[in-house]
Structures are given as C-alpha cells and as structure tokens.
Amino acid sequence: KDPEGMPSREKYLWQSLIGLLAALYLVFSISENTNYRVLELFFTWVQSGFDLSLPPKAGLMLPFFKEISYPLGVLGFVLLSYLVIVGSSNAVNLTDGLDGLAIMPVVLVGSCLGIFAYVTGNVVFARYLFLPHIPGAGELMIFCAAMAGAGLAFLWFNTHPAQVFMGDVGALALGAALGTIAVIVRQEIVLAIMGGVFVAEALSVMMQVTYFKYTKKRFGQGRRILKMAPLHHHFEKSGWKETQVVVRFWIITMLLCLVGLSTLKLR
C-alpha cells in the first residue's frame, strides 16, 4: 500500500544490473551466431586476461561516413552499451510527462530502428549500404513492428485527456528496448539523433539540477536555467498549451527520424 513505489536508488541498481548483463551478452553475440559460441567466446575472453579483440563491426559506427568505425574493445563496448541502454531508458521516462508525449516518439524511433535492423540483417543490403552485417538482426523488424503497433493502440487511449498512463513500467522498458536495438544494429549515434527529444529532455534535467546545486553552494540560493524541468514543462510555463508541446515535439521527432534514415544512403 506504499504509493511511493520503488526508491530511485533501488530502481537505478536494477537498471544497472540488467544493462550490464545485456551489454555483456551483446558484446559477444554481435560476433557470433549461436549462444554456445557466445558462451565459448566469453570464457576465451576471461582466460585471455580480459584482453580480446573484437571484429570491426563491433566498433562505434559513425553516421554519414563510409566504413568508418572506432574499435572499442570488450570493456569499451560494454560501457557504451550500458550507457546507451540505461540512458535511453531514463530519457524516455523523463519525457513521459504529458499525454501522448513519449509514446509517439517511441513509435517513430522504433519503426526507424526496425528499418536499420532489416538492412543490417540482410547481407546484400548491408554490403550495398556499407553497414555491418549482423546475422539475425533482421528478426528485430518483427519486434519493432509489434512495439510500434502496440504503441499506436496505446496512443488511442493516451491522447489528451489521457485515459491510460504509461508510468515507469512502460517508459523504462520501452526506452531500454530502443537502446538495446540500437546497440545490436550498431547505430548508437543515430539513436541519439532520432531520439533527440529524449536527449534534450534528459539534458534539461541534468543541467537544471547541476546548475541549481552549484548556485546554491556558491551563492547560498539555488538558481534555475529553465522555468521548470524536464523541458516540456518549461514550454508549458512559457505559455504553450499541453497539446501544442506534444504535437510540436512529435514534429521534431519526425524530422530527426528522417535525418537518421538519411544516414542509410548519405555516406
């Protein structure tokens, strides 16, 4: 009967554990096709003293550039994947503050990632578009389509005034799903581009909290950069109606998704 739910520290602990486990699995499954080979590669990594080189497709891919990837190594890949999964999970959760604000960007970004998954999982398309071929990644297209369809059905009841609410259960899971898909198809930077609304919402909270604590420590009184954080509340305080904020954020996400999709060909 506790209305407060899970404490933030406990929530972040579980997020971190799940994110690290997912990252450890993905770092080896990107290189291999079967779970047996993933396990074998993991033990090889441990026996080698945690020093194992990964194939180029496991590096950090740069959009708009042809065949450019920076080698990360196992630990670098795990750290990046952890930050992407946990970061996107919390970013979507912070965005979920107005009716329909979070779910439509999730549908749009998830659908675009589904296209990347299909291309990455196809040998011919991946070679033609200079993308790394990840065997089995094309199956994620089904998951992305299911997530988009379920999201649109949810949006029917989540539009203003909302009858159904997402809550942390939905927002954290959907955000983590987007991050995981981006890691699998090696498009972490493209995820940040297409999910620019999520990034802006998360950065607005970080900047607001950091600046408030800094000014309180230095001047004895906390000051704010925005009228209110996250960012959507700042625009509400500035006179925008709730529906204006939501639809305009949708439009921004649509444009950013088009930019993300353009990276398929513009290399």
C-alpha positions as a Markdown table, in Angstrom:
| # | Residue | x | y | z |
|---|---|---|---|---|
| 1 | Lys | 0.0 | 0.0 | 0.0 |
| 2 | Asp | 3.0 | 2.3 | -0.4 |
| 3 | Pro | 2.2 | 4.8 | -3.1 |
| 4 | Glu | 5.8 | 5.9 | -3.5 |
| 5 | Gly | 6.8 | 2.7 | -5.3 |
| 6 | Met | 10.5 | 1.6 | -5.7 |
| 7 | Pro | 13.1 | 4.0 | -4.4 |
| 8 | Ser | 15.2 | 5.7 | -7.0 |
| 9 | Arg | 18.5 | 4.1 | -5.9 |
| 10 | Glu | 17.0 | 0.6 | -5.9 |
| 11 | Lys | 15.5 | 1.3 | -9.4 |
| 12 | Tyr | 18.8 | 2.5 | -10.7 |
| 13 | Leu | 20.6 | -0.5 | -9.2 |
| 14 | Trp | 18.3 | -2.9 | -11.1 |
| 15 | Gln | 18.6 | -0.9 | -14.2 |
| 16 | Ser | 22.4 | -1.1 | -14.0 |
| 17 | Leu | 22.4 | -4.8 | -13.4 |
| 18 | Ile | 20.1 | -5.6 | -16.3 |
| 19 | Gly | 22.0 | -3.1 | -18.5 |
| 20 | Leu | 25.4 | -4.7 | -17.7 |
| 21 | Leu | 24.1 | -8.2 | -18.2 |
| 22 | Ala | 22.6 | -7.2 | -21.6 |
| 23 | Ala | 25.8 | -5.4 | -22.6 |
| 24 | Leu | 28.0 | -8.5 | -21.7 |
| 25 | Tyr | 25.8 | -10.7 | -23.8 |
| 26 | Leu | 25.6 | -8.3 | -26.7 |
| 27 | Val | 29.4 | -7.8 | -26.9 |
| 28 | Phe | 29.9 | -11.5 | -27.8 |
| 29 | Ser | 26.6 | -12.2 | -29.6 |
| 30 | Ile | 27.5 | -9.4 | -32.1 |
| 31 | Ser | 30.5 | -11.5 | -33.2 |
| 32 | Glu | 28.8 | -15.0 | -33.1 |
| 33 | Asn | 25.6 | -16.6 | -34.3 |
| 34 | Thr | 24.8 | -19.1 | -31.5 |
| 35 | Asn | 24.5 | -18.9 | -27.7 |
| 36 | Tyr | 27.0 | -21.8 | -27.5 |
| 37 | Arg | 29.6 | -19.7 | -29.4 |
| 38 | Val | 28.8 | -16.7 | -27.3 |
| 39 | Leu | 29.5 | -18.6 | -24.1 |
| 40 | Glu | 32.7 | -20.0 | -25.6 |
| 41 | Leu | 33.9 | -16.6 | -26.6 |
| 42 | Phe | 33.1 | -15.3 | -23.1 |
| 43 | Phe | 35.3 | -17.9 | -21.5 |
| 44 | Thr | 38.0 | -17.2 | -24.1 |
| 45 | Trp | 37.9 | -13.6 | -23.0 |
| 46 | Val | 38.2 | -14.4 | -19.3 |
| 47 | Gln | 41.1 | -16.9 | -20.0 |
| 48 | Ser | 42.9 | -14.3 | -22.0 |
| 49 | Gly | 43.1 | -11.9 | -19.1 |
| 50 | Phe | 40.2 | -9.8 | -20.3 |
| 51 | Asp | 42.1 | -8.9 | -23.5 |
| 52 | Leu | 40.2 | -9.9 | -26.6 |
| 53 | Ser | 40.0 | -8.1 | -29.9 |
| 54 | Leu | 36.5 | -7.7 | -31.5 |
| 55 | Pro | 35.7 | -7.6 | -35.2 |
| 56 | Pro | 35.3 | -4.2 | -36.9 |
| 57 | Lys | 31.5 | -4.4 | -36.8 |
| 58 | Ala | 31.6 | -4.2 | -33.0 |
| 59 | Gly | 33.2 | -0.8 | -33.2 |
| 60 | Leu | 31.5 | 2.6 | -32.9 |
| 61 | Met | 29.9 | 3.3 | -36.3 |
| 62 | Leu | 30.0 | 7.0 | -37.4 |
| 63 | Pro | 27.0 | 8.0 | -39.5 |
| 64 | Phe | 27.5 | 10.0 | -42.8 |
| 65 | Phe | 30.9 | 8.4 | -43.2 |
| 66 | Lys | 31.7 | 5.3 | -45.3 |
| 67 | Glu | 33.1 | 2.3 | -43.5 |
| 68 | Ile | 34.4 | 4.3 | -40.5 |
| 69 | Ser | 34.2 | 2.6 | -37.1 |
| 70 | Tyr | 36.3 | 3.2 | -34.0 |
| 71 | Pro | 37.5 | 0.0 | -32.2 |
| 72 | Leu | 36.1 | -0.1 | -28.6 |
| 73 | Gly | 37.4 | -3.4 | -27.2 |
| 74 | Val | 35.2 | -5.6 | -24.9 |
| 75 | Leu | 35.2 | -3.2 | -22.0 |
| 76 | Gly | 34.6 | -0.2 | -24.2 |
| 77 | Phe | 31.7 | -1.9 | -25.9 |
| 78 | Val | 30.2 | -3.0 | -22.6 |
| 79 | Leu | 30.5 | 0.6 | -21.2 |
| 80 | Leu | 29.0 | 2.2 | -24.3 |
| 81 | Ser | 26.1 | -0.4 | -24.4 |
| 82 | Tyr | 25.4 | 0.1 | -20.7 |
| 83 | Leu | 25.2 | 3.9 | -21.1 |
| 84 | Val | 23.0 | 3.6 | -24.2 |
| 85 | Ile | 20.6 | 1.2 | -22.6 |
| 86 | Val | 20.3 | 2.8 | -19.2 |
| 87 | Gly | 20.5 | 6.3 | -20.6 |
| 88 | Ser | 17.7 | 5.8 | -23.2 |
| 89 | Ser | 15.6 | 4.0 | -20.6 |
| 90 | Asn | 15.7 | 7.0 | -18.2 |
| 91 | Ala | 15.4 | 9.6 | -21.1 |
| 92 | Val | 12.1 | 8.1 | -22.2 |
| 93 | Asn | 10.9 | 8.0 | -18.6 |
| 94 | Leu | 11.7 | 11.7 | -18.2 |
| 95 | Thr | 9.9 | 12.5 | -21.4 |
| 96 | Asp | 6.8 | 10.8 | -20.3 |
| 97 | Gly | 5.3 | 13.8 | -18.6 |
| 98 | Leu | 2.4 | 14.8 | -20.8 |
| 99 | Asp | -0.4 | 12.9 | -22.5 |
| 100 | Gly | 1.0 | 11.2 | -25.6 |
| 101 | Leu | 4.4 | 12.9 | -25.4 |
| 102 | Ala | 6.6 | 9.8 | -25.0 |
| 103 | Ile | 4.8 | 7.1 | -26.9 |
| 104 | Met | 4.7 | 8.7 | -30.4 |
| 105 | Pro | 8.4 | 9.3 | -30.5 |
| 106 | Val | 9.0 | 5.8 | -29.3 |
| 107 | Val | 6.8 | 4.5 | -32.2 |
| 108 | Leu | 8.7 | 6.7 | -34.7 |
| 109 | Val | 12.2 | 5.9 | -33.5 |
| 110 | Gly | 11.3 | 2.2 | -33.0 |
| 111 | Ser | 10.0 | 2.0 | -36.5 |
| 112 | Cys | 13.1 | 3.6 | -38.0 |
| 113 | Leu | 15.3 | 1.2 | -36.0 |
| 114 | Gly | 13.3 | -1.6 | -37.4 |
| 115 | Ile | 14.4 | -0.5 | -40.9 |
| 116 | Phe | 18.0 | -0.4 | -39.8 |
| 117 | Ala | 17.6 | -3.9 | -38.3 |
| 118 | Tyr | 16.2 | -5.3 | -41.5 |
| 119 | Val | 19.0 | -3.8 | -43.6 |
| 120 | Thr | 21.7 | -4.8 | -41.1 |
| 121 | Gly | 20.4 | -8.4 | -41.1 |
| 122 | Asn | 20.4 | -8.7 | -44.9 |
| 123 | Val | 23.8 | -9.5 | -46.5 |
| 124 | Val | 23.0 | -7.8 | -49.8 |
| 125 | Phe | 21.6 | -4.6 | -48.4 |
| 126 | Ala | 24.2 | -4.3 | -45.7 |
| 127 | Arg | 27.0 | -4.6 | -48.2 |
| 128 | Tyr | 25.4 | -2.1 | -50.6 |
| 129 | Leu | 24.8 | 0.5 | -47.9 |
| 130 | Phe | 28.2 | 0.0 | -46.2 |
| 131 | Leu | 26.7 | -1.2 | -43.0 |
| 132 | Pro | 28.0 | -4.1 | -40.8 |
| 133 | His | 26.1 | -7.3 | -41.4 |
| 134 | Ile | 24.7 | -8.7 | -38.1 |
| 135 | Pro | 23.3 | -12.2 | -38.6 |
| 136 | Gly | 19.8 | -12.5 | -37.2 |
| 137 | Ala | 19.3 | -8.7 | -36.7 |
| 138 | Gly | 16.6 | -8.7 | -39.3 |
| 139 | Glu | 14.3 | -10.6 | -36.9 |
| 140 | Leu | 14.2 | -7.4 | -34.8 |
| 141 | Met | 12.0 | -5.9 | -37.5 |
| 142 | Ile | 9.2 | -8.1 | -36.1 |
| 143 | Phe | 9.8 | -6.8 | -32.6 |
| 144 | Cys | 9.9 | -3.2 | -33.7 |
| 145 | Ala | 6.7 | -3.6 | -35.7 |
| 146 | Ala | 5.0 | -5.1 | -32.7 |
| 147 | Met | 6.2 | -2.3 | -30.5 |
| 148 | Ala | 5.0 | 0.4 | -33.0 |
| 149 | Gly | 1.6 | -1.3 | -33.4 |
| 150 | Ala | 1.1 | -1.6 | -29.6 |
| 151 | Gly | 2.3 | 1.9 | -29.2 |
| 152 | Leu | -0.3 | 3.3 | -31.6 |
| 153 | Ala | -3.0 | 1.3 | -29.9 |
| 154 | Phe | -1.9 | 2.7 | -26.6 |
| 155 | Leu | -1.8 | 6.2 | -28.0 |
| 156 | Trp | -5.5 | 5.9 | -28.9 |
| 157 | Phe | -6.2 | 6.0 | -25.2 |
| 158 | Asn | -3.3 | 8.1 | -24.1 |
| 159 | Thr | -4.1 | 11.2 | -26.2 |
| 160 | His | -5.3 | 14.3 | -24.2 |
| 161 | Pro | -7.2 | 13.9 | -22.0 |
| 162 | Ala | -5.5 | 10.5 | -21.3 |
| 163 | Gln | -7.5 | 7.5 | -20.0 |
| 164 | Val | -4.5 | 5.2 | -19.7 |
| 165 | Phe | -1.0 | 6.2 | -18.5 |
| 166 | Met | 2.4 | 4.6 | -19.2 |
| 167 | Gly | 4.1 | 5.0 | -15.9 |
| 168 | Asp | 7.7 | 3.9 | -15.2 |
| 169 | Val | 6.9 | 0.3 | -16.1 |
| 170 | Gly | 6.2 | 1.2 | -19.7 |
| 171 | Ala | 8.6 | 4.1 | -20.1 |
| 172 | Leu | 11.7 | 2.4 | -18.6 |
| 173 | Ala | 11.1 | -0.8 | -20.6 |
| 174 | Leu | 10.4 | 0.9 | -23.9 |
| 175 | Gly | 13.5 | 3.2 | -23.5 |
| 176 | Ala | 15.7 | 0.2 | -22.7 |
| 177 | Ala | 14.3 | -1.6 | -25.7 |
| 178 | Leu | 15.2 | 1.2 | -28.1 |
| 179 | Gly | 18.7 | 1.4 | -26.6 |
| 180 | Thr | 19.2 | -2.4 | -26.9 |
| 181 | Ile | 18.1 | -2.4 | -30.6 |
| 182 | Ala | 20.4 | 0.5 | -31.4 |
| 183 | Val | 23.3 | -1.4 | -29.9 |
| 184 | Ile | 22.5 | -4.6 | -31.8 |
| 185 | Val | 22.3 | -2.8 | -35.2 |
| 186 | Arg | 25.4 | -0.7 | -34.3 |
| 187 | Gln | 23.6 | 2.7 | -34.6 |
| 188 | Glu | 24.1 | 4.3 | -31.1 |
| 189 | Ile | 24.8 | 7.7 | -32.6 |
| 190 | Val | 21.8 | 7.5 | -35.0 |
| 191 | Leu | 19.6 | 6.7 | -32.0 |
| 192 | Ala | 20.8 | 9.9 | -30.3 |
| 193 | Ile | 19.9 | 11.8 | -33.5 |
| 194 | Met | 16.5 | 10.3 | -34.0 |
| 195 | Gly | 15.7 | 10.4 | -30.3 |
| 196 | Gly | 16.8 | 14.0 | -30.0 |
| 197 | Val | 13.7 | 14.8 | -28.0 |
| 198 | Phe | 14.6 | 12.2 | -25.4 |
| 199 | Val | 18.2 | 13.5 | -25.3 |
| 200 | Ala | 17.0 | 17.1 | -24.8 |
| 201 | Glu | 14.6 | 16.1 | -22.0 |
| 202 | Ala | 17.4 | 14.2 | -20.2 |
| 203 | Leu | 20.0 | 17.0 | -20.7 |
| 204 | Ser | 17.5 | 19.6 | -19.4 |
| 205 | Val | 17.1 | 17.8 | -16.1 |
| 206 | Met | 20.8 | 17.3 | -15.7 |
| 207 | Met | 21.6 | 20.9 | -16.5 |
| 208 | Gln | 18.8 | 22.2 | -14.2 |
| 209 | Val | 19.9 | 20.0 | -11.2 |
| 210 | Thr | 23.6 | 20.7 | -11.7 |
| 211 | Tyr | 23.2 | 24.4 | -12.0 |
| 212 | Phe | 20.8 | 24.6 | -9.1 |
| 213 | Lys | 23.2 | 22.7 | -6.8 |
| 214 | Tyr | 26.2 | 24.8 | -8.0 |
| 215 | Thr | 24.5 | 28.1 | -7.4 |
| 216 | Lys | 23.1 | 27.0 | -4.0 |
| 217 | Lys | 26.6 | 26.0 | -2.9 |
| 218 | Arg | 28.2 | 29.2 | -4.2 |
| 219 | Phe | 25.6 | 31.9 | -3.6 |
| 220 | Gly | 23.5 | 30.2 | -0.9 |
| 221 | Gln | 20.4 | 30.2 | -3.1 |
| 222 | Gly | 19.7 | 27.8 | -5.9 |
| 223 | Arg | 19.0 | 29.3 | -9.4 |
| 224 | Arg | 17.4 | 27.7 | -12.4 |
| 225 | Ile | 18.2 | 27.8 | -16.1 |
| 226 | Leu | 14.8 | 26.7 | -17.2 |
| 227 | Lys | 11.5 | 27.7 | -15.7 |
| 228 | Met | 10.9 | 24.1 | -14.9 |
| 229 | Ala | 12.4 | 20.8 | -15.8 |
| 230 | Pro | 12.1 | 18.5 | -17.8 |
| 231 | Leu | 12.0 | 20.6 | -20.9 |
| 232 | His | 8.3 | 20.1 | -21.8 |
| 233 | His | 7.3 | 21.8 | -18.5 |
| 234 | His | 9.5 | 24.8 | -19.4 |
| 235 | Phe | 7.4 | 25.3 | -22.5 |
| 236 | Glu | 4.2 | 24.9 | -20.6 |
| 237 | Lys | 5.3 | 27.6 | -18.2 |
| 238 | Ser | 6.2 | 29.8 | -21.2 |
| 239 | Gly | 2.5 | 29.7 | -22.3 |
| 240 | Trp | 2.3 | 26.7 | -24.7 |
| 241 | Lys | -0.7 | 24.5 | -24.3 |
| 242 | Glu | -0.2 | 20.9 | -23.5 |
| 243 | Thr | -1.3 | 19.7 | -26.9 |
| 244 | Gln | 1.0 | 22.3 | -28.6 |
| 245 | Val | 4.0 | 21.0 | -26.7 |
| 246 | Val | 3.1 | 17.3 | -27.5 |
| 247 | Val | 2.4 | 17.8 | -31.3 |
| 248 | Arg | 5.4 | 20.0 | -31.8 |
| 249 | Phe | 7.7 | 17.5 | -30.1 |
| 250 | Trp | 6.2 | 14.9 | -32.4 |
| 251 | Ile | 7.0 | 17.0 | -35.4 |
| 252 | Ile | 10.6 | 17.5 | -34.3 |
| 253 | Thr | 10.9 | 13.7 | -33.8 |
| 254 | Met | 9.6 | 13.1 | -37.3 |
| 255 | Leu | 12.2 | 15.4 | -38.8 |
| 256 | Leu | 15.0 | 13.9 | -36.7 |
| 257 | Cys | 13.9 | 10.4 | -37.8 |
| 258 | Leu | 14.2 | 11.5 | -41.4 |
| 259 | Val | 17.7 | 12.7 | -40.7 |
| 260 | Gly | 18.5 | 9.4 | -39.1 |
| 261 | Leu | 17.1 | 7.4 | -42.1 |
| 262 | Ser | 19.2 | 9.6 | -44.5 |
| 263 | Thr | 22.3 | 8.1 | -42.9 |
| 264 | Leu | 21.5 | 4.8 | -44.7 |
| 265 | Lys | 22.5 | 6.3 | -48.0 |
| 266 | Leu | 24.4 | 9.5 | -47.3 |
| 267 | Arg | 27.9 | 8.1 | -46.7 |
